Amino acid sequence: MIVVAGEALIDLVPSQKPVAPAPVRDGAPAPGTPLPALLPQRGGGPYNTAVALGRLGSPAAFCSRISTDAFGEALLDGLRGGGVDTSLVQRGGEPTTLAVADISPDGSAGYGFYAEGTADRLFALPAALPAAARALSLGTCSLVLEPGASAYEALLRREAGRGVFTALDPNVRPGLIPDPDAYRARFRSWLPDLALLKLSEEDALWLAGADGGPGDAVGRDAVLAAAKEWLAAGPAAIVLTHGGDGLTVLTAGGGELTVPGERVTVVDTIGAGDTVNAALLHRLDAHDALSRTAVAALGDEDWHDILRFAARAAAVTCSRAGAEPPFAGELAA
């Protein structure tokens, strides 16, 4: 079983339907541009990862705290519909966190969060994970927003100490981080407890505090230098995502391999990185590689298969609106 721990929230995504024209007043359109409808969709990086794992056929469980409000019930329904074990889900009467998405013309998404006093922030460290748990995946807002962040951090350290395969996707949301330097230091403190670190090139630049931008030569060099430094601190492997340009893996043994992205008409990128998280863990499990020792033994051919699978899975998610990861049958080749 792969346990995914972290927030579940509702994304409010602008409708793609044409906006109705402004009402006419005194023969002229009323002032102000009409706004698109906001459509509620299940989300949250860890939540999306858990659902994606379930759809791919991996035994998965979700560990979080979810509201008892209507949105919380919808989130639980989504987990159950994806075949995800919800026995580790805590409940609370506080409201569900909301994330208002802003979709750019290229399909990339930015978010504004409404997270004060919400249910997922009050997550408490569970007494134990199921005996069947072989891997633990964490990330995104859950490791930022207190007091829950400290509980998730304690879960990471405890399970790493027990030998559970641990994976992290920081999925940085700068608007939620009041002290970037303190967060960067906290991130570095997690590295000895990680077996797999997956992050976007953009997040790597932010965490490294480096110059340059995603995709340019200065930024790419800075990211690779930072990744090698992070590898020395603990992870067995780091996977970097480059948007439509593919993925790169760097291993503690000095290996490096890049695969291209899958070409697809992008509707939006919501949930794409979360799908990569799930696909990596699913395919690593298929290679019997949910341990540091097994990851160290993977060769280029193995990593090529794992990364190509993740690229295909992410492409399917990008081809449709919202975080709708693929089912296993959609990736059969």
Summary of the structure (lengths in Angstrom):
residues: 333
radius of gyration: 19.7
end to end distance: 24.8
largest distance: 74.3
contacts: 1167
relative contact order: 0.14
helix: 40%
strand: 22%
